[in-house]
Structure formats: structure tokens, C-alpha cells
Amino acid sequence: MTDQLAAAAEASPPKLIIEGVSKRFQARRREVQALDHISLSVADREVVCLVGPSGCGKSTLLDIIAGLTKPDAGTVLADGQEVLGPGRKRLMMFQEPALFPWLTALGNVMFGLKLDPAFSNAQRRDTAHHYLGLVGLDNFANAHVHELSGGMKQRVALARALAPDPKILLMDEPFAALDAMTRDQLYADLQDIFEKTHKTVLFVTHNVREAACLGDRVLLMSPRPGRIERSFRVDLHRPRDTNDAALSGHVAEIARALKASFASEAAA
Amino acid sequence: MRRAAAVVAFFAGLVALWSVAAASGRWSPVLLPSPASVAEYLWSATLDGTLPEAAWVTGRRLLVGYFIGVAIGLPLGLMTSASRMLEDTLGALALGLQTLPSVCWVPLALLWFGQSEGAMLFVVVMGTMWSVIIATAHGARNIPPIYARAARTMGSKGFHKWTRVILPASLPFLVTGMKQGWAFAWRSLMAAEIFVTILSGFGLGQILHYGRELNAMDQVIGVMLVIVVIGLVADRLLFSPWESFLHRRWGTNPTR
């Protein structure tokens, strides 16, 4: 898988190129450099995890890639096109499921599809059912949001993000609020889904084990100013499990670097 | 089943108490008519068409005024929620005028519109509009920002965003606000009808007023009952579907 990926990365241009992106925020009376000249590129079908302490600008970076926030400097190129605003080619999943309670599970998955005039209503319905099935919830198509468990809600949110067939999936700590068992099941399903749907994924988390389990590459970000400090390649077979012995070495290495970054931050 | 029985027993008990009090002879029948005589009035006034016609006149004024009030208040409320400027201006005005008891609009309406349907309509619209503006603005401002963000990533903006995301997301607040607007409209219309005789149609308020003039207590109590019943029925018809939709979808207060 990863060999293919490396080959593919050399063969085709990167799916996502982030070039010298900076962003400042005006916090109370002082300016915070949220992102400082971030550059990175993500190959087609690559899964890149961004790890770092809270406040290092991970979420801001995702917002910029999604087109929800404008950078102060730098550019984002998705499929060679400059990102100027939100678009269905790059869809985002949040820590909260952010499902709309006035719609059923199916209605939520259809929301993005309805904004695409290329589909007929029957096609939208079929597509939505297909993606609900992919996340294992087709039996819950007519369920109301409040009837779903936390894990199921995130599954529906994943189906909603997948349904318009974005090339790039941006995930902002989507599993942070779930219990460990639910998360482990989701890691397995997620790897399967990434494989089947050929997505390029940028996944933000503060959970090192999660990052090593899901990512082809793990990028360590440092806070204030937000920079990419180190990059780790995780060359392990998929599907991976968080309890794999082989994973532990990577986890320990990344965790050590994270700790060191924390220490230097505290000393500064 | 037991609940229904309890309801019947409660109201039967009230009527029985009333009968006993009326039959005791302590109070003059002019001041406290028996339930039977009130029922007799209701029956005869229904048969001769007075009550149905008055209920129709009042209901039409109320519905027309209420829907105009909502039709103006809803978009204004949404706009108010979106603009700091409008919030400081229109929002403040709405808040101020909402605290004004709507019956206070009656003298102004009379001078502006004369004794006409227009005056009635104006009072009802004023009673409805301001509370709808406030509830809508409040609701739209308080929806979780994550909904708007999620919708934006999927390409929802402009008209679609307002009608498919912000409006439904603020529904819980909206229904509360529309209910309040309805209550205000109903009260203001009754006040206006009691104060003002309008020749284009006798409403329930006017019949109530003439009941007093004629010292016909059975008429006064009978019309009051009709007003209560109309209020209850309107609440069921207009708002219950929305409320049960909210309970079902938002999961608040399930299966009542």
C-alpha cells in the first residue's frame, strides 16, 4: 500500500499543496501568530495526520484549507487550483458531529448532495443510502439525530462528508469525544473506507496513537508560532490496529518528539 | 384513559361547584347565572348565528393580522440577527415596543384608521410583529455556530443558508416566539374589540361588551367560554404540530 503510494506520489502531482501559509489572530491586546509559513504537500490518496498540543494552529490550518478562513499570506492549491472559498471538493468533519437535528440521518447525508445541481433527487437518495451503508448505518436512514449514539453520529457525519465525493477529506479531531472502544472500531472502518473511496486525507488530532494508526505520514506541529516541526513516515501494512506491536515504536518516537516540543515551549 | 377520566372529573367538578353556588341563592342570578342558563344562551346564540358569525369575524381579523405580523417579523428578525447595526437599531426598537402592552396601540390605531377593519388589523399586527422579530433574531443568533460552519463547507450560502440552515436551526426559538406573538395578538384583538365598535363586523369582543351593557351575565360568561375554547383550539391546530415535530427531531421531552 505505502509502496504504491510512494510510487503514485512520484508519478502524479501532489493533491494538496500548502505554500508559505501564515495567519495571525488579534487576541486580547496581543497578536498571536497562529501559523508561521507553513508549507506541506499531500500526495494523492495519502493520509497525513497533524499532531500537536492544543493551540498550535492545527484547526486553523484545516479551516484555511477548507476555505473557511483566509490566510494572511501564502496559498493553498487543491488539485492545482487555488483555494479561494469553501467547496465540495474539500469537505470537513468536526469534533462535534454537527448533524442537523431537523433532518433524519438520510436527510443529513443528502444535504451536501442537494447543493449539487448535477444530481437528480433519485440519484441523491441512492448515493446517500450507499454512503450510509458504507459507514454501516443504512438501517438507521430514517433515524432522528438524537436517537443515535455518539459513535453513530460521527459515522453519519462521515457519510455526509463522503457523499458529495470530495477528493480531499479534512478531519478535525473527529473522534476526540468518543470512548476508546468506539474509536477502535472506527479506526478499522475508516481505513477500509479510505481504501475503498480513494480519499486524500488530512487528519488533525492530539492523540499520537490515533495519528500513527491512521497516517501514512505524521506531522508534528509546534505552537506559537504554529510550525511544522517534524515529519514521521509510518510504513506499516493496513489495516492497522492501535494495539499492533509494530505501531508502538512509531508511537513512542512521535510521543518523545511531542514531549520535547512541549518542554522547549515551556522553557521559552 | 385514566388521564382522560381525571380531566372529565375535574371539569365536571368545576361545573358542579358553579351549579351549587348559583342554586344556593346567595348571589343574584343577574351576577351569577347558572351553568344551564349560560348553556342555553350558547345554544340559542349558536342557532341564530350570532356566535358563529362573531367567531368568524374575530378569527378572520386574528388570522390575517397574525400572518401579516409573522410575514413582516420573520425576515426582519433574521436580518436583525445578521447585522450588528440592525440589532442596535431595529432590535432595540422591537424590544421597546414589545414591552408596550398591545392594547396601548388601540387609541393610535383609531386616530389613524378610524373605526375600521384597518384599525383592528393594525393592532393585531403590532401585537404580533415585535415579539416575532425578537424571537427570530434571538433564535438565529443562538444557533450553534458549528451548524453554519458545516453548512458552509458543503457549499451552502445566501438564500439556501438562510432557508435551509438558519431558519430550521432556530425553530425551537421561533415556535416559542410565534406562540408568544399569537397570545399577544389574541389579547390585543380582544381589547380592541371591547373598546371599539366597528360597523364592518361584530366580533366576540363586541358581543362581550354588549353583554355588559345589557347586564346579560349569561352572555358575558358564554362569550368568555367561547374565547377560551378558541384560544385552546388555535393552540392545538397552529402550534402542536410544530411542537411535536421539535420534540421528535430535537429529542426534547419525548413522547408526551
Chai-1 contact restraints between the chains, C-beta under 6 A:
chainA,res_idxA,chainB,res_idxB,connection_type,confidence,min_distance_angstrom,max_distance_angstrom,comment,restraint_id
A,A66,B,T153,contact,1.0,0.0,6.0,A-B,restraint_1
A,P86,B,R152,contact,1.0,0.0,6.0,A-B,restraint_2
A,P86,B,T153,contact,1.0,0.0,6.0,A-B,restraint_3
A,R88,B,G155,contact,1.0,0.0,6.0,A-B,restraint_4
A,L91,B,T153,contact,1.0,0.0,6.0,A-B,restraint_5
A,M92,B,T153,contact,1.0,0.0,6.0,A-B,restraint_6
A,E96,B,I146,contact,1.0,0.0,6.0,A-B,restraint_7
A,A98,B,I146,contact,1.0,0.0,6.0,A-B,restraint_8
A,A98,B,A150,contact,1.0,0.0,6.0,A-B,restraint_9
A,P101,B,R249,contact,1.0,0.0,6.0,A-B,restraint_10
A,P101,B,W250,contact,1.0,0.0,6.0,A-B,restraint_11
A,W102,B,P168,contact,1.0,0.0,6.0,A-B,restraint_12
A,W102,B,R249,contact,1.0,0.0,6.0,A-B,restraint_13
A,G112,B,M154,contact,1.0,0.0,6.0,A-B,restraint_14
A,L115,B,G155,contact,1.0,0.0,6.0,A-B,restraint_15
A,H144,B,R249,contact,1.0,0.0,6.0,A-B,restraint_16
A,H146,B,G251,contact,1.0,0.0,6.0,A-B,restraint_17
